[in-house]
Amino acid sequence: MKDGIHPNYREVIFKDMSNGKEWICRSTAPSKETIQYEGRELPLIKLDVSSYSHPFYTGAQNTIVDTAGRVEKFRRRFDRFKK
């Protein structure tokens, strides 16, 4: 491989800020922050949402939006104003 043309692929800590879950993964994402983990200093990448907190992956997604039902309800309610 040529030197100087590839991004820095290294181990980083990803942290889900909504629940505090941390895990190590390799990434090229830039980071200005670092964190101590098991005696090593690793770059820290903060996430707002991850698979540990997203409703689809946690099973908290139990409501289904019924847009067709909403439209019909709106039409029934405002049909009386039609001329």
C-alpha positions as CSV (number, residue, x, y, z in Angstrom):
1,M,0.0,0.0,0.0
2,K,1.1,3.5,-0.7
3,D,2.0,5.7,2.4
4,G,0.0,8.8,3.1
5,I,-3.1,8.2,1.0
6,H,-5.1,6.0,3.5
7,P,-7.1,7.4,6.5
8,N,-5.9,6.5,10.0
9,Y,-7.9,3.3,10.8
10,R,-7.6,2.7,14.5
11,E,-9.4,1.5,17.6
12,V,-11.9,4.1,19.0
13,I,-14.4,4.2,21.8
14,F,-18.0,4.9,20.7
15,K,-20.3,6.2,23.5
16,D,-24.0,6.4,23.3
17,M,-24.8,9.7,25.2
18,S,-28.4,8.7,25.9
19,N,-27.6,5.7,28.0
20,G,-23.9,5.8,28.6
21,K,-23.1,2.5,26.8
22,E,-19.5,2.3,25.5
23,W,-17.8,-0.1,23.1
24,I,-14.6,-0.4,21.2
25,C,-14.6,-0.5,17.4
26,R,-12.2,0.4,14.7
27,S,-12.9,3.5,12.7
28,T,-11.5,6.3,10.6
29,A,-13.8,8.9,12.1
30,P,-11.9,11.9,13.5
31,S,-12.1,12.8,17.2
32,K,-10.6,15.5,19.3
33,E,-11.5,13.9,22.6
34,T,-9.8,10.9,24.2
35,I,-10.8,8.6,27.1
36,Q,-8.8,6.1,29.3
37,Y,-10.0,2.5,28.8
38,E,-8.3,-0.5,30.3
39,G,-5.0,1.5,30.7
40,R,-5.0,2.8,27.1
41,E,-5.9,6.2,25.8
42,L,-8.3,5.9,22.9
43,P,-10.2,8.5,20.8
44,L,-13.8,9.0,22.0
45,I,-16.7,9.4,19.5
46,K,-20.0,10.5,21.0
47,L,-23.3,9.3,19.5
48,D,-26.8,10.6,20.1
49,V,-28.4,7.4,19.0
50,S,-27.1,3.9,18.6
51,S,-28.5,0.3,18.4
52,Y,-28.4,0.3,22.2
53,S,-30.9,3.2,22.5
54,H,-32.9,3.3,19.2
55,P,-36.5,2.2,19.6
56,F,-36.4,-0.2,16.6
57,Y,-33.5,-2.2,18.1
58,T,-34.6,-2.0,21.8
59,G,-38.2,-3.2,21.1
60,A,-39.8,0.0,22.4
61,Q,-41.3,0.6,19.0
62,N,-44.8,-0.7,19.6
63,T,-46.9,1.9,17.9
64,I,-47.7,2.0,14.2
65,V,-48.8,5.2,12.7
66,D,-52.0,4.8,10.9
67,T,-52.0,7.6,8.4
68,A,-55.0,6.3,6.4
69,G,-57.1,6.2,9.5
70,R,-56.2,9.8,10.4
71,V,-57.2,11.0,6.9
72,E,-60.5,9.3,7.1
73,K,-61.2,10.7,10.6
74,F,-60.3,14.2,9.3
75,R,-62.7,13.8,6.4
76,R,-65.6,12.6,8.6
77,R,-65.1,15.5,11.0
78,F,-65.0,18.2,8.3
79,D,-67.4,16.8,5.8
80,R,-70.2,18.8,7.2
81,F,-68.5,22.0,6.1
82,K,-68.6,20.9,2.4
83,K,-71.1,22.7,0.2
